[in-house]
Amino acid sequence: MPRVKYSVASRRRRKKVLKLTKGYWGAKSKLYRIAHEAMMKSLAYAYRDRRAKKRDFRSLWITRIGIATKNQGLSYSKFMRGLKVAGVAIDRKILAELAVNEPAAFNNLVNLSKENLNSSFK
C-alpha cells in the first residue's frame, strides 16, 4: 500500500484559516492555533448575530413607529390595532420608513387608524 502524505491538505487547511483571520490583531492573524480559535469564535458570533439582526431591526422599527405615533397622540399598540381593523397590510419596516422619511403619508395612516379605532368600539 502506498504511503500517504498530508502536507498539501494540512497546508491548505491552515492557509484557509489564516486567510479568514486576515486583519485580526497580533497573533490572531499570524499563528495557526490562535488564529483557529479566533476564527471559530468569530464564526459562532456570525451565526448567532445573523439571527439577532432580525430581532434588532424589528425592535428599531417598532421604536420609530412608537415615537412617531406618540407625536400624533396615539400609542403604538392602538395604532397597530387601528391599522388591522382598517385592513391595512403594511409591515413595520415600511411604516418606520414612512415615519422617518414621509411624515405626511404617515400622518394619514395615523388618522385612518384613529377613525377605525373609534368605529370599532361603537
Summary of the structure (lengths in Angstrom):
residues: 122
radius of gyration: 26.3
end to end distance: 88.3
largest distance: 88.3
contacts: 305
relative contact order: 0.09
helix: 80%
strand: 0%
